Structure formats: structure tokens, C-alpha cells
Amino acid sequence: MRWNFIDEYEAWAMKLSYGMVLVFFVAVIGIALLKGIDVPTCVTDFKPFDKGELIQVGPKEYQLKLLGRMWAFQPNEIVIPAGSKVTIYTTSLDVQHGFEIEGKAVNLMVIPGAVNKAEVVFNRPGEYRFVCNEFCGIGHQGMFGVFKVLPEVEYDKWKKEHGK
């Protein structure tokens, strides 16, 4: 169908631009799938919690209940062995916070009354800082923590020293 008020070159430009937008969206979705980037989810069958804790649910498999409050995360230091898979659940007791792990594709909102979830695998030993990336008040700059990922031998030694 051809409209009399649209120039032939203008019609081709419109078709080209629609095609480019389609290619862009397909490329973004394809790259996300190839890189294993998952959309964070809000969990509706998991009640908000009032205590942060790390729970071992299997060999090298953990569940982290991360609590955000002004102006700290609980827990703010998490020690795990290399190769561990961590399922992270976040919630807040007071105001909206953010949760981002530097060097990982994890970025969650920490919202009062809601629980958000993400999964991450820590293959390499090292320290992975996490920060609040949503301004939450006067002490926001001090709201951070760290995942300490230890080689298996060092992790076993750490567990013995800390009575875990």
C-alpha cells in the first residue's frame, strides 16, 4: 500500500529504521541469553525476613538472606569456598536500597515488604565487594560489604578457626 503524502525515499527510510530497531532488540536479547544474564525476579511466595544470614543448603550451594537497613547490610561479610552457587534473597526494613556486586551481573532493588532474588556463581577466589547503589540517606556511602571467596583449603581452615 502506498500513501500519496509519503515520499518514496521517506517510506524506505521508515522501513529501514523499523528494521534497525528490530535488529537492535534481537541483538540485546540474544547477547543477554548467551551471557547468561537473567532478569531479577520479585519472589511472591517468600515472606520478608528480619534477620540476614547465610545458609548452606548443599555442597558449595548457599542461600543468602540479605537484609538492607540504614546504613548497613546484614550480613556484610560473607565467606564461601570458590565454586559456590549463592541464591540471594534481598529485602529491607526501612527504605529502598540497591544491591550490586562489583564484577558480577547482579543488581537488585532492596525494597521494604518485598523479596527480590538472584543467583550467582563465584568460581574464582578473591574479594567481591557489594554496595548499595540507591541513595538511601546520609550514611549511604558506608553501606557496603564483601564476599570473601576462598580456595577450598583456606575455606576449611577458616571454618575450623571460626567454629563453623
C-alpha positions in Angstrom: 0.0 0.0 0.0 1.4 3.4 -0.9 0.2 6.7 0.5 0.3 9.7 -1.7 1.5 12.0 1.1 4.7 9.9 1.9 7.7 10.3 -0.4 9.2 7.1 -1.8 12.5 7.8 -0.1 10.8 8.6 3.2 9.0 5.3 3.1 12.3 3.4 2.6 13.9 5.4 5.5 11.0 4.4 7.7 11.3 0.7 6.8 15.0 0.9 7.4 14.6 2.5 10.8 12.0 -0.1 11.9 14.3 -2.9 10.7 17.2 -1.4 12.6 15.1 -1.2 15.8 14.1 -4.8 15.4 17.7 -5.9 14.9 18.8 -4.0 18.0 16.2 -5.7 20.2 17.0 -9.1 18.8 20.8 -8.5 19.4 20.3 -7.3 23.0 18.1 -10.3 23.9 20.5 -12.7 22.1 23.6 -11.3 23.9 21.8 -11.5 27.3 20.8 -15.1 26.7 24.3 -16.0 25.5 26.0 -14.3 28.5 23.6 -15.9 30.9 22.2 -12.6 32.1 18.9 -13.3 33.9 16.2 -10.9 34.8 16.0 -10.4 38.6 12.7 -11.6 40.0 10.5 -10.5 42.8 9.6 -13.5 44.8 5.9 -13.6 45.9 5.9 -16.9 47.9 8.8 -15.9 50.2 7.9 -13.7 53.2 10.1 -10.7 54.0 12.6 -11.6 56.8 14.1 -9.5 59.6 17.4 -11.2 60.0 20.2 -11.6 57.4 22.0 -14.9 57.3 23.9 -17.3 55.1 22.6 -20.8 55.0 24.4 -23.8 53.4 21.8 -25.9 51.5 24.2 -28.3 49.8 27.8 -28.8 48.9 29.0 -25.4 47.6 25.4 -24.2 47.5 24.2 -21.4 49.7 21.1 -19.3 50.3 21.8 -15.7 51.4 19.1 -13.8 53.1 20.5 -10.2 52.8 18.8 -7.5 54.8 19.2 -3.9 54.0 18.8 -1.2 56.6 20.0 2.3 57.2 23.0 2.2 56.6 24.3 -1.4 56.5 23.8 -4.8 55.0 23.3 -7.8 57.3 25.4 -9.8 56.9 28.1 -7.5 55.4 30.9 -10.1 55.2 30.1 -13.5 53.5 32.8 -16.2 53.4 32.4 -19.0 50.9 34.5 -21.5 49.0 35.4 -21.0 45.4 33.0 -22.6 43.0 30.0 -21.8 45.2 26.5 -21.0 43.9 24.7 -18.5 46.0 21.0 -17.8 45.8 20.5 -14.2 47.1 17.2 -13.0 48.6 17.1 -9.3 49.5 14.6 -7.2 51.5 14.7 -4.0 53.5 13.3 -3.0 56.9 13.2 0.8 56.3 13.8 2.5 53.0 14.6 1.5 49.4 18.2 0.4 48.9 20.2 -1.1 46.0 22.4 -4.1 45.9 25.2 -4.5 43.3 28.1 -7.0 43.3 31.1 -5.4 41.6 32.4 -7.6 38.8 29.2 -9.7 38.6 26.0 -9.3 36.7 23.9 -8.8 39.9 22.0 -5.6 40.5 18.8 -5.8 42.7 16.5 -3.4 44.3 16.2 -3.9 48.1 12.6 -2.9 48.9 10.7 -2.9 52.2 8.0 -5.6 52.2 9.2 -7.3 49.0 11.8 -10.0 48.4 14.0 -10.0 45.3 16.1 -12.9 44.1 19.2 -13.5 42.1 21.6 -16.4 41.6 25.4 -16.0 41.2 28.3 -18.4 41.0 31.7 -17.5 42.4 34.3 -19.6 40.5 37.4 -17.6 41.3 38.9 -16.9 44.7 39.0 -13.2 45.7 37.1 -10.4 47.3 33.9 -9.3 45.6 32.6 -6.0 47.1 28.9 -5.3 47.1 27.4 -1.8 47.5 24.2 0.0 47.9 23.7 1.8 44.6 20.4 3.5 45.5 20.8 6.7 47.6 19.2 5.9 50.9 20.2 8.7 53.2 23.1 10.4 55.0 25.1 7.2 55.7 24.7 5.8 52.2 28.4 6.0 51.3 29.2 3.5 54.1 26.7 0.9 53.0 28.8 -1.9 51.5 30.1 -5.4 52.2 32.2 -8.2 50.7 32.0 -11.7 49.5 35.3 -13.4 50.5 35.7 -16.4 48.2 38.5 -18.7 49.4 40.2 -21.7 47.9 38.9 -24.9 49.3 41.9 -25.5 51.7 41.8 -21.9 53.1 38.0 -22.2 53.5 38.3 -25.4 55.5 40.9 -23.7 57.7 38.6 -20.6 58.1 35.7 -22.8 59.1 37.7 -24.6 61.8 39.0 -21.2 63.2 35.5 -19.7 63.4 33.7 -22.8 64.7 31.5 -23.3 61.7 
